[in-house]
Amino acid sequence: MEKRRLLREMFEAAIASAQPATCVPPHLPPHPEGRTIVIGAGKASAAMARAFEDHWNGPLSGAVVTRYGHAVACERIEILESAHPLPDAASFAAAQKIAASVKGLSADDLVVALISGGGSALLAAPAPGLTLADKQAASAALLKSGAPIAEINCVRRHLSAVKGGRLGALCAPARLVTLAISDVPGDDPLDIASGPTVADPTTCADALAILARYSVAIPDSVKTLLESGAGESVKPSDKRLARAEFKLVATPQMALEAAAQVARRAGYAAHILSDRIEGEAREVGKVFAAIALQAASRGEPFEPPCVLLSGGETTVTVRGQGRGGRNVEFLLSLALALAGEALIRALAGDTDGMDGTEEIAGAVVTPDTLARARALAIDPRAALDDNDAHSFFRALGDSVVTGPTLTNVNDFRAILIEER
């Protein structure tokens, strides 16, 4: 099989494994004696709602919010749309509508929360004392800071009226079942959409420490909220979450295992390095290049022909004026470190179809990537320094474009190493 095609098929298999139509139906809860209300937030939430609706016999109502352009038509569940990665007025309106839909329920009722990555921005209600502009400013600064997603979401939980278990608490005394597609390293429920339906042991003091650690500039109102403790989230001892359950229906590990099966069928040994890689994308690129070069030249720690697979969520500390994208930044750093090694190719992409704010999932690196760029008078080092890897790969025709995939299990990386 042509090597570029194989890389793409592995990526497509990873995405297919996390499609809501496949992963949601096996986890439907028993029917309640009372009403069934579906709520949710995330890039996959509309597709999850459709999968739930298609397999649910009986009365059903509710609303979920997804990203603009990610809507899937439903008959009984209302589909709302809002902005990502920064919340907008529609994010606030969606949070208000969804919160209102679960008030006044009884112990006989069932709430099913469909949660996936992206929900932190899509479902955004400022905590009392904050404005939407305050949340937008804090979120924008955090996203540029280089902080890992777990720390970003810790801050978000303490600035919200719905995250950190608050939406779940509103469902009481109804039974609450959360079905989640994980997009975070380690699959911690707290970090998937900032945990709107799960208890949160972190504190306002933790959020303040994170802001200080990364020198994040925040509005005075945010500082006041956190210092006063008024932003505390719902804690594990809270009885309002006593009837809450949480189930993971798709994870990055499952996606990597699906990709590994494709590689093995094509005759390559497949090695999953980790589903929770974090750190600066360009530094991760250097480390992975060193591992790949060791395998190509010395047959260790893995004997070629082989594929090295990994997932997780790297970060980009934005210093340049480019278009960003953590997966393409990883790839450009990888390409520079590989220096044209003939035996190694790679693909990296975001499984939701969007790397950063671009409608581009990722890109492909080949042995002649750097040579082709220089033939076009494109300086790869300058592109990396300017955080402009998307422009770099687009100029070469090496971008990977999928369109909205309607799921999200985060970053996917595959490095293919041939025999010498």
C-alpha positions, 0 to 999 in steps of 0.5 A: 500500500502507498505509504501516504494512503496507509497513514491516512487510513490509520487516521480515518480508522481512529476517527471511525472508532469514535463515531457516536453512531457506533459508540453511544447505543451500547451504553443507553440506560434503562427507561425511567418511570418518569420523563427522559431529558437529554442535555449535552455539550461538545463537538460530538454532542449533536451526533451523539444526540442523533445516535441516542434518539435513533435507539431510544423508544419512548418519550424524549426531549431536551437540548444539546449544544455543538460547534457551528457547522457540527449540527446533526438534525434530530426530531425530539432533541433540539440542536443548538450551536455556538462558538469554539474555542472562545465562547460567544453570546450563543454559548451563554444562551445555550447554557441558560436554556440547557440549565432551565431544561433540568430544573424541577425534575422528580426522582422518577425522571432521567437526565442523560448528559452527552458530553464531548470535547469542546464543551468548555467553550460551547456551554458557557455561563459566567459565574455570578459577578462575571460577564461573558467578556470576562470569561472570553478574556480569561479563556483567550489568555489561558489558551495562549499561555501554554498551560496543559488542558487540565490546568486550563479547565481547572480555571474554567470550572471556577469561573462558571455557573454550569461547569465543575458539577454545577449542571449535574447538581441542577438535575437532582433529584433525578437520576443522571447518566453522563455518556462521554467521549474523551478528548483529554489525556488520562480521560479524567471526567473533570477535564472533558468539557470542564466536567459539568456533571461531575464533582470537582475536588479542585479549588479557587486557590488551585485556579489562582495558582495556575494563573500565577504559574503561567503569568496569565493576565485576567480581569479584576473581576475574575481575580476578585471571584477567585480570591473570595472563594465565590467561584467554588465548584460542586465537591465530591461530598455533595448529595445532589450528585448522589444519583449521578453516573459517568460512562466513557463511550469512546477514548483516545486509546480505543482510537489508537487501537483501531489505527494499530489494527490497520497498520498490522493488516498492512504488515507493520508492527504497531506500537502505541507509545501513549494516549496521553502525550502532553507538552510543547508541541515542538518539543514533543516533535523533537523527542519523537524524531529522536525515537524514530531515528533510533528505530530506523538506524539501530532497530531499537527500541522498535524493529522496522517496519513499524508504526509508532502511534500516540495520542493526547493533547500537546500545547503551543505557546503562541509567540509568532503571528502565524495560524497556530495548530498544535498537530502541525507545529509538532509535525514541522518540528519533527520534520526539521529534526528528521532532516529528510531521513528517507525511511520515515513518514508521519501524519498528525491531526486532530480527530475533530477535523480542526487543528487549532482554529483552522478547518484543517485536521493536520498534515503529512511529513514525507522524506522530501518535505524540507527539500520541497519547501526550500525549492519554493523558497519557504523557510521551515525554521522561520515558519516554526518560529512564527507558529505558522505551520498551517501555512507551511503545509498548505503551500506544499499540498500536504494538509489533511482536510477531513471536514467536521468529523462529528467526534473528538478523541483529540490528537492522533500521531502516526510515525511510519518507519521502513526497513533500511 
